[in-house]
Amino acid sequence: MQAKPDRQEMRLALMLAIREASALGQMFSETIAAKVGLGGSDLEYLDIVAMRGRMTAGELATETGLTTGAVTGLIDRLEKAGFAVRERDPDDRRRVYVTAVPEALGRAAAHYAGLADAMDGLAERYSDAELALILDFFSRSHDIMRGELTKAKRRG
């Protein structure tokens, strides 16, 4: 009979699982991005716009940590590929909004359908309390990642 792993072993296994999930997510994103004619990072940034809704170029720069010049290039690429539109604020012509194009998002989402179905099936195996715990873990880990991302950008 195999001994129950101790807490330190489980914590290390969890850290490795998180790292592997991150790497697999990146590889999956790169694969889908290539299929829809985008770079992997551009697809991830597009997803931020899709999740947040209409946002200014400045908000996107703040959210991603990209420079305003890099955000301009990003919006140019997304717009050229048909995934986003930019609009100038009629009251302040310096302010630019970017919005994801729903039909284009649908083309990309089609490539995620199998994954979404499989993950939904996996979630069905857990109780409401377990799902709440998993969601809590991810919510807190996102907060940690945002904080560490900010620190990493400051360090240069």
C-alpha positions in Angstrom: 0.0 0.0 0.0 1.3 3.4 -1.0 1.7 6.0 1.8 -0.4 9.1 1.8 1.6 12.0 0.5 2.5 14.5 3.1 1.5 18.2 2.9 4.9 19.3 1.5 4.7 16.7 -1.3 1.2 17.8 -2.1 2.2 21.5 -2.2 5.1 20.7 -4.5 2.8 18.5 -6.7 0.3 21.4 -6.9 3.0 23.9 -7.9 4.2 21.5 -10.7 0.5 21.0 -11.8 0.0 24.8 -12.0 3.2 25.2 -14.0 2.2 22.4 -16.4 -1.3 23.9 -16.8 0.2 27.2 -17.6 2.6 25.7 -20.2 -0.2 23.6 -21.8 -2.5 26.7 -21.9 0.2 28.7 -23.7 0.8 25.9 -26.2 -2.9 25.5 -26.8 -3.3 29.3 -27.3 -0.4 29.4 -29.7 -1.9 26.5 -31.7 -5.3 28.1 -31.9 -3.9 31.6 -32.7 -2.0 30.2 -35.7 -5.2 28.6 -36.9 -7.1 32.0 -36.8 -4.2 34.1 -38.1 -3.0 35.7 -34.9 0.1 35.5 -32.7 -0.4 33.7 -29.4 0.0 36.8 -27.4 -2.4 38.7 -29.6 -5.0 36.0 -29.0 -4.5 36.3 -25.2 -4.8 40.1 -25.3 -7.9 39.8 -27.5 -9.4 37.5 -24.8 -8.8 40.3 -22.2 -10.8 42.7 -24.5 -13.5 40.0 -25.0 -13.8 39.4 -21.2 -13.7 43.1 -20.2 -15.8 44.4 -23.0 -15.2 47.8 -24.7 -12.1 49.4 -23.2 -9.8 52.3 -24.0 -6.4 51.7 -25.4 -5.0 53.1 -22.1 -7.0 50.6 -20.1 -5.7 47.8 -22.3 -2.1 49.1 -21.8 -2.7 49.1 -18.0 -4.3 45.7 -18.0 -1.5 44.1 -20.1 1.5 46.1 -19.0 2.2 46.9 -22.7 3.4 50.3 -23.7 0.9 52.6 -25.4 2.9 52.1 -28.7 2.7 48.3 -28.3 -1.1 48.6 -27.7 -1.5 50.6 -30.8 0.3 47.9 -32.8 -1.8 45.2 -31.1 -5.0 47.0 -32.0 -3.8 47.5 -35.6 -3.1 43.7 -35.9 -6.4 42.7 -34.3 -8.3 45.2 -36.5 -6.5 44.0 -39.6 -7.4 40.4 -38.8 -11.0 41.4 -38.2 -11.1 40.5 -34.5 -11.5 44.0 -33.1 -12.6 47.5 -34.0 -11.3 50.8 -32.7 -13.5 53.8 -32.2 -12.5 57.3 -31.4 -14.3 59.0 -28.5 -16.4 61.8 -30.1 -15.8 64.0 -27.0 -12.0 63.4 -26.8 -10.4 62.4 -30.2 -7.3 61.3 -28.3 -9.2 58.5 -26.6 -9.5 55.3 -28.5 -11.8 52.4 -27.6 -11.2 48.9 -28.7 -14.0 46.3 -28.9 -13.9 42.6 -29.9 -15.9 41.6 -32.9 -18.4 38.9 -31.8 -18.5 37.1 -35.1 -14.7 36.8 -35.2 -14.6 35.7 -31.6 -17.1 33.0 -32.6 -14.6 31.7 -35.2 -11.9 31.5 -32.6 -14.3 30.0 -30.0 -15.1 27.1 -32.4 -11.5 25.9 -31.8 -12.1 25.9 -28.1 -15.4 23.9 -28.1 -13.9 20.5 -27.5 -11.8 21.8 -24.6 -14.8 23.7 -23.1 -17.0 20.6 -23.3 -14.3 18.4 -21.7 -13.6 20.9 -18.9 -17.3 21.2 -18.3 -17.5 17.4 -18.0 -14.6 17.5 -15.6 -16.4 20.1 -13.5 -19.5 17.9 -13.3 -17.5 15.4 -11.2 -17.1 17.9 -8.3 -19.7 18.9 -5.7 -20.8 22.5 -5.4 -18.6 22.9 -2.3 -15.6 21.5 -4.2 -16.2 23.8 -7.2 -16.5 26.8 -4.8 -13.1 25.8 -3.3 -11.5 25.4 -6.7 -12.9 28.8 -7.8 -11.7 30.4 -4.6 -8.2 29.0 -5.3 -8.1 30.3 -8.8 -9.5 33.7 -7.8 -6.9 34.1 -5.1 -4.1 32.8 -7.4 -5.1 35.4 -10.1 -4.8 38.1 -7.5 -1.3 36.8 -6.6 -0.3 36.6 -10.3 -1.5 40.2 -10.9 0.6 41.4 -7.9 3.7 39.4 -9.0 3.3 40.7 -12.5 3.2 44.2 -11.3 6.4 43.6 -9.2 8.2 41.9 -12.1 7.4 44.9 -14.4 8.8 47.3 -11.8 12.0 45.4 -11.4 12.7 45.8 -15.1 
